[in-house]
């Protein structure tokens, strides 16, 4: 389950498998599903991650 966090009044979503942070819940869910299935990250998904 993607974790939602609030920082500086904005919502962010965290993949609970790899802890990458995203602005969009849909992409975070896609990342988490991929990580669970393959036990690794997909660069096409993680390129959308952000640093907060």
Rosetta silent file (secondary structure, phi, psi, omega in degrees, C-alpha in Angstrom):
SEQUENCE: XXXXXXXXXXXXXXXXXXXXXXXXXXXXXXXXXXXXXXXXXXXXXXXXXXXX
SCORE:     score description
SCORE:     0.000 S_00000001
   1 L     0.000  127.778 -179.999    0.000    0.000    0.000 S_00000001
   2 L   -66.584  134.364 -179.691    1.408    3.358   -1.032 S_00000001
   3 E   -93.634  134.258  178.399    2.062    5.630    1.927 S_00000001
   4 E   -99.573  132.899  176.384    0.835    9.224    1.773 S_00000001
   5 E  -127.858  153.214  176.112    2.890   11.939    3.455 S_00000001
   6 E  -116.196  129.782  179.196    2.365   15.665    3.841 S_00000001
   7 E  -142.367  126.349 -179.329    5.314   18.010    3.724 S_00000001
   8 L    53.826   37.708  177.373    5.156   21.778    3.559 S_00000001
   9 L    77.664    9.129  179.902    1.415   21.584    2.869 S_00000001
  10 E  -118.749  149.706  178.621    1.789   19.284   -0.153 S_00000001
  11 E   -93.124  136.932  175.629    0.892   15.603   -0.549 S_00000001
  12 E  -133.549  158.737 -176.206    3.486   13.094   -1.645 S_00000001
  13 E  -126.752  135.039 -173.181    3.304    9.346   -2.111 S_00000001
  14 E  -116.494  129.263  171.201    5.948    6.823   -1.098 S_00000001
  15 L   -71.375  120.592 -176.912    6.577    3.371   -2.520 S_00000001
  16 L   -77.009   -7.739  177.213    6.862    1.258    0.621 S_00000001
  17 L   -84.272  -47.829 -175.480    9.147   -1.231   -1.127 S_00000001
  18 L  -114.760   -6.441  178.466   11.967    1.105   -2.229 S_00000001
  19 L    67.483   20.243  172.353   10.979    4.362   -0.435 S_00000001
  20 L   -74.075  146.708 -175.620   11.053    6.468   -3.603 S_00000001
  21 E  -110.140  140.118 -178.045    8.778    9.510   -3.378 S_00000001
  22 E  -133.927  155.116  174.798    6.332   10.657   -6.061 S_00000001
  23 L   -81.685  -23.234 -174.111    3.902   13.533   -6.583 S_00000001
  24 L  -112.927  126.668 -179.864    1.348   11.191   -8.170 S_00000001
  25 H   -60.625  -38.505 -177.105   -0.289    8.287   -6.319 S_00000001
  26 H   -61.283  -42.555  179.603   -0.770    6.349   -9.573 S_00000001
  27 H   -70.720  -38.938  177.781    2.951    6.321  -10.363 S_00000001
  28 H   -62.134  -39.919  178.336    3.840    5.424   -6.767 S_00000001
  29 H   -65.975  -41.234  178.479    1.432    2.476   -6.947 S_00000001
  30 H   -61.554  -42.450  178.251    2.943    1.386  -10.273 S_00000001
  31 H   -61.596  -48.779 -177.702    6.415    1.550   -8.685 S_00000001
  32 H   -61.975  -42.647  178.650    5.334   -0.445   -5.662 S_00000001
  33 H   -61.625  -44.346  179.633    3.662   -3.138   -7.788 S_00000001
  34 H   -63.400  -46.615 -178.767    6.768   -3.464   -9.959 S_00000001
  35 H   -59.691  -42.842 -179.844    9.112   -3.590   -6.944 S_00000001
  36 H   -64.454  -41.502 -176.114    7.046   -6.316   -5.261 S_00000001
  37 H   -73.442  -41.746 -172.374    6.874   -8.438   -8.376 S_00000001
  38 H  -106.462   -7.391 -177.873   10.491   -8.119   -9.576 S_00000001
  39 L    56.355   34.505  175.542   12.365   -7.269   -6.353 S_00000001
  40 L  -160.278  174.342 -179.341   14.005   -4.381   -8.174 S_00000001
  41 L  -101.421  157.458  177.502   13.161   -0.941   -9.550 S_00000001
  42 L  -109.636  121.499 -176.072   12.226    0.056  -13.094 S_00000001
  43 H   -61.975  -29.745  178.729   14.108    3.115  -14.381 S_00000001
  44 H   -68.112  -26.248  176.800   11.127    4.159  -16.530 S_00000001
  45 H   -88.110  -48.282 -173.876    9.064    4.472  -13.336 S_00000001
  46 H   -68.363  -16.094  176.955   11.709    5.800  -10.960 S_00000001
  47 L   -64.950  -14.987  178.130   12.655    8.642  -13.307 S_00000001
  48 L   -91.438   -2.438 -179.296    9.454   10.297  -12.040 S_00000001
  49 L   -71.158  158.284 -179.364   10.575   10.157   -8.401 S_00000001
  50 E  -127.616  162.578  175.261   11.385   13.338   -6.525 S_00000001
  51 L  -107.686  126.759  177.028   13.601   14.326   -3.643 S_00000001
  52 L  -119.983    0.000    0.000   11.938   16.044   -0.710 S_00000001
